[in-house]
């Protein structure tokens, strides 16, 4: 995402935290902490495997994201949903994602 935003100021990302609790049990609490603190720094720390503090709020949005992901058939991360509804599961390089966005 960072590479794309550096190249293209007209592309925005809306991120929904979707912890895969069966694979990564600690991801649920980490997601809540990131959301409660509204912190991109904590998100980066989580990606780096750093320990995060306990969440300071309920963060029911995480449960809503898990429910929505299940309803949409999303079972892995990352999953990208483009504005036209195309679903792109898994990692995609910055250039490939830009091409997908531009090929609408």
HELIX and SHEET records of a PDB file:
HELIX    1   1 UNK A    2  UNK A    7  1                                   6    
HELIX    2   2 UNK A   27  UNK A   37  1                                  11    
HELIX    3   3 UNK A   40  UNK A   47  1                                   8    
HELIX    4   4 UNK A   60  UNK A   71  1                                  12    
HELIX    5   5 UNK A   94  UNK A  102  1                                   9    
SHEET    1   A 2 UNK A  79  UNK A  81  0                                        
SHEET    2   A 2 UNK A  87  UNK A  89 -1                                        
END                                                                             
